[in-house]
Amino acid sequence: EDINLFFPFQWFSYPAEANNESGSVNLPIIGFMMQPFIEKSTPYCPDRDDYLYSGVPLMELLREYVGMDTEAIYAAVSDPITSVAEDGTETVEKNDHILMREGVAENIWFYNDRHLHVKASVETARNRTIKVYWPHKLSVTYPFDRKDWQKVYTIRHLTRLNVDTSTGLEDLPSDNRFACIPKLDQATVDSYGFE
């Protein structure tokens, strides 16, 4: 039996244009990602401890191929923004989408509880609607105060970006991670300016 742990990552890296007779868009493959693991209903991305100490043959094999800590990658969709023209007509902006590493998300994601912003965690991401303000600056002391230059985004599973979340999709990680990617250490983040 084949196990497909890695899959191509297809995402718009440029403005979408229909490029065939049917008018559909072919997304470019910009890399590969690893499927998240789920153990006892808990999703996770493997790290060195899993490779070295789990005793699971698959993890030992992954140590040879991946050999580094991985982290989740999340997708988010912007909340609708309505603008009103001078003549009173309303226009709803098209939603945009962002991708976010777990290392970034864990610093800025939140959920609302009785009109209060509460810092989210991987655990609360399983059963709450998680939001972020974007773009962000990790240097901001309190990332849960929305600045006038930020949009509100909702974390969703990649397959649910353009679909109501009540569609009943099955077998998705409960915290909406859609893949595992190599984890960037802080030195790499600092040297390349990633946030």
Contacts in CASP RR format, 6 or more apart in sequence:
PFRMAT RR
TARGET T0000
AUTHOR 0000-0000-0000
METHOD contacts of the structure
MODEL  1
EDINLFFPFQWFSYPAEANNESGSVNLPIIGFMMQPFIEKSTPYCPDRDD
YLYSGVPLMELLREYVGMDTEAIYAAVSDPITSVAEDGTETVEKNDHILM
REGVAENIWFYNDRHLHVKASVETARNRTIKVYWPHKLSVTYPFDRKDWQ
KVYTIRHLTRLNVDTSTGLEDLPSDNRFACIPKLDQATVDSYGFE
3 58 0 8 1.000
4 35 0 8 1.000
5 34 0 8 1.000
5 35 0 8 1.000
5 62 0 8 1.000
6 32 0 8 1.000
6 33 0 8 1.000
6 34 0 8 1.000
6 35 0 8 1.000
7 32 0 8 1.000
7 33 0 8 1.000
7 35 0 8 1.000
7 179 0 8 1.000
8 29 0 8 1.000
8 31 0 8 1.000
8 32 0 8 1.000
9 29 0 8 1.000
9 30 0 8 1.000
9 31 0 8 1.000
9 32 0 8 1.000
9 33 0 8 1.000
9 179 0 8 1.000
10 27 0 8 1.000
10 28 0 8 1.000
10 29 0 8 1.000
10 30 0 8 1.000
11 27 0 8 1.000
11 28 0 8 1.000
11 30 0 8 1.000
11 99 0 8 1.000
12 27 0 8 1.000
12 28 0 8 1.000
13 28 0 8 1.000
13 30 0 8 1.000
14 28 0 8 1.000
16 25 0 8 1.000
17 25 0 8 1.000
18 24 0 8 1.000
18 25 0 8 1.000
19 25 0 8 1.000
19 26 0 8 1.000
20 26 0 8 1.000
33 73 0 8 1.000
33 178 0 8 1.000
33 179 0 8 1.000
33 180 0 8 1.000
33 181 0 8 1.000
34 45 0 8 1.000
34 66 0 8 1.000
34 70 0 8 1.000
34 179 0 8 1.000
34 180 0 8 1.000
34 181 0 8 1.000
35 179 0 8 1.000
35 180 0 8 1.000
36 43 0 8 1.000
36 44 0 8 1.000
36 45 0 8 1.000
36 72 0 8 1.000
36 173 0 8 1.000
36 177 0 8 1.000
36 178 0 8 1.000
36 179 0 8 1.000
36 180 0 8 1.000
37 43 0 8 1.000
37 44 0 8 1.000
37 45 0 8 1.000
37 46 0 8 1.000
37 180 0 8 1.000
38 44 0 8 1.000
38 173 0 8 1.000
41 174 0 8 1.000
42 174 0 8 1.000
43 72 0 8 1.000
43 173 0 8 1.000
43 174 0 8 1.000
43 175 0 8 1.000
43 177 0 8 1.000
44 50 0 8 1.000
45 70 0 8 1.000
45 71 0 8 1.000
45 72 0 8 1.000
45 102 0 8 1.000
45 177 0 8 1.000
45 180 0 8 1.000
45 181 0 8 1.000
45 183 0 8 1.000
46 59 0 8 1.000
46 62 0 8 1.000
46 66 0 8 1.000
46 69 0 8 1.000
46 70 0 8 1.000
46 180 0 8 1.000
47 69 0 8 1.000
47 70 0 8 1.000
47 183 0 8 1.000
48 63 0 8 1.000
48 67 0 8 1.000
48 68 0 8 1.000
48 69 0 8 1.000
50 56 0 8 1.000
50 59 0 8 1.000
50 62 0 8 1.000
51 59 0 8 1.000
51 60 0 8 1.000
51 62 0 8 1.000
51 63 0 8 1.000
51 66 0 8 1.000
51 67 0 8 1.000
52 63 0 8 1.000
66 182 0 8 1.000
68 182 0 8 1.000
68 183 0 8 1.000
69 182 0 8 1.000
69 183 0 8 1.000
70 180 0 8 1.000
70 181 0 8 1.000
70 182 0 8 1.000
70 183 0 8 1.000
71 101 0 8 1.000
71 102 0 8 1.000
71 103 0 8 1.000
71 180 0 8 1.000
71 181 0 8 1.000
71 182 0 8 1.000
71 183 0 8 1.000
71 184 0 8 1.000
72 101 0 8 1.000
72 102 0 8 1.000
72 105 0 8 1.000
72 122 0 8 1.000
72 175 0 8 1.000
72 177 0 8 1.000
72 179 0 8 1.000
72 180 0 8 1.000
72 181 0 8 1.000
73 99 0 8 1.000
73 100 0 8 1.000
73 101 0 8 1.000
73 102 0 8 1.000
73 177 0 8 1.000
73 178 0 8 1.000
73 179 0 8 1.000
73 180 0 8 1.000
73 181 0 8 1.000
74 99 0 8 1.000
74 100 0 8 1.000
74 101 0 8 1.000
74 102 0 8 1.000
74 105 0 8 1.000
74 155 0 8 1.000
74 176 0 8 1.000
74 177 0 8 1.000
74 178 0 8 1.000
75 97 0 8 1.000
75 98 0 8 1.000
75 99 0 8 1.000
75 100 0 8 1.000
75 155 0 8 1.000
75 156 0 8 1.000
75 157 0 8 1.000
75 158 0 8 1.000
75 161 0 8 1.000
75 176 0 8 1.000
75 178 0 8 1.000
76 97 0 8 1.000
76 98 0 8 1.000
76 99 0 8 1.000
76 100 0 8 1.000
76 132 0 8 1.000
76 134 0 8 1.000
76 153 0 8 1.000
76 154 0 8 1.000
76 155 0 8 1.000
76 156 0 8 1.000
77 95 0 8 1.000
77 96 0 8 1.000
77 97 0 8 1.000
77 153 0 8 1.000
77 154 0 8 1.000
77 156 0 8 1.000
77 161 0 8 1.000
77 162 0 8 1.000
78 93 0 8 1.000
78 95 0 8 1.000
78 96 0 8 1.000
78 97 0 8 1.000
78 98 0 8 1.000
78 151 0 8 1.000
78 152 0 8 1.000
78 153 0 8 1.000
79 151 0 8 1.000
79 152 0 8 1.000
79 153 0 8 1.000
79 154 0 8 1.000
80 92 0 8 1.000
80 93 0 8 1.000
80 95 0 8 1.000
81 92 0 8 1.000
81 93 0 8 1.000
81 151 0 8 1.000
82 90 0 8 1.000
82 91 0 8 1.000
82 92 0 8 1.000
82 93 0 8 1.000
83 90 0 8 1.000
83 91 0 8 1.000
83 93 0 8 1.000
84 90 0 8 1.000
84 91 0 8 1.000
85 91 0 8 1.000
95 161 0 8 1.000
95 162 0 8 1.000
96 151 0 8 1.000
97 161 0 8 1.000
98 134 0 8 1.000
98 153 0 8 1.000
100 132 0 8 1.000
100 155 0 8 1.000
101 181 0 8 1.000
101 183 0 8 1.000
101 184 0 8 1.000
102 122 0 8 1.000
102 177 0 8 1.000
102 183 0 8 1.000
103 183 0 8 1.000
103 184 0 8 1.000
104 136 0 8 1.000
104 138 0 8 1.000
104 195 0 8 1.000
105 132 0 8 1.000
105 155 0 8 1.000
106 121 0 8 1.000
106 122 0 8 1.000
107 138 0 8 1.000
107 143 0 8 1.000
108 132 0 8 1.000
108 133 0 8 1.000
108 136 0 8 1.000
108 138 0 8 1.000
108 143 0 8 1.000
108 144 0 8 1.000
109 119 0 8 1.000
109 120 0 8 1.000
109 125 0 8 1.000
109 130 0 8 1.000
109 131 0 8 1.000
109 132 0 8 1.000
109 155 0 8 1.000
110 117 0 8 1.000
110 118 0 8 1.000
110 119 0 8 1.000
110 120 0 8 1.000
110 130 0 8 1.000
110 131 0 8 1.000
110 132 0 8 1.000
110 144 0 8 1.000
111 117 0 8 1.000
111 118 0 8 1.000
111 120 0 8 1.000
111 124 0 8 1.000
111 128 0 8 1.000
111 129 0 8 1.000
111 130 0 8 1.000
111 131 0 8 1.000
112 118 0 8 1.000
112 129 0 8 1.000
112 131 0 8 1.000
117 144 0 8 1.000
118 124 0 8 1.000
119 144 0 8 1.000
120 128 0 8 1.000
120 130 0 8 1.000
122 175 0 8 1.000
124 130 0 8 1.000
125 155 0 8 1.000
125 174 0 8 1.000
125 175 0 8 1.000
125 176 0 8 1.000
126 174 0 8 1.000
126 175 0 8 1.000
127 174 0 8 1.000
129 154 0 8 1.000
130 154 0 8 1.000
130 155 0 8 1.000
130 176 0 8 1.000
131 152 0 8 1.000
131 153 0 8 1.000
131 154 0 8 1.000
131 155 0 8 1.000
132 152 0 8 1.000
132 153 0 8 1.000
132 155 0 8 1.000
133 143 0 8 1.000
133 144 0 8 1.000
133 146 0 8 1.000
133 147 0 8 1.000
133 150 0 8 1.000
133 151 0 8 1.000
133 152 0 8 1.000
133 153 0 8 1.000
134 150 0 8 1.000
134 151 0 8 1.000
134 153 0 8 1.000
135 149 0 8 1.000
135 150 0 8 1.000
136 143 0 8 1.000
136 150 0 8 1.000
136 195 0 8 1.000
137 195 0 8 1.000
138 195 0 8 1.000
146 152 0 8 1.000
155 176 0 8 1.000
156 165 0 8 1.000
156 176 0 8 1.000
157 169 0 8 1.000
157 172 0 8 1.000
157 173 0 8 1.000
157 176 0 8 1.000
157 177 0 8 1.000
157 178 0 8 1.000
158 178 0 8 1.000
158 179 0 8 1.000
159 169 0 8 1.000
159 172 0 8 1.000
159 178 0 8 1.000
160 167 0 8 1.000
160 169 0 8 1.000
160 172 0 8 1.000
160 176 0 8 1.000
163 169 0 8 1.000
184 194 0 8 1.000
188 194 0 8 1.000
189 195 0 8 1.000
END
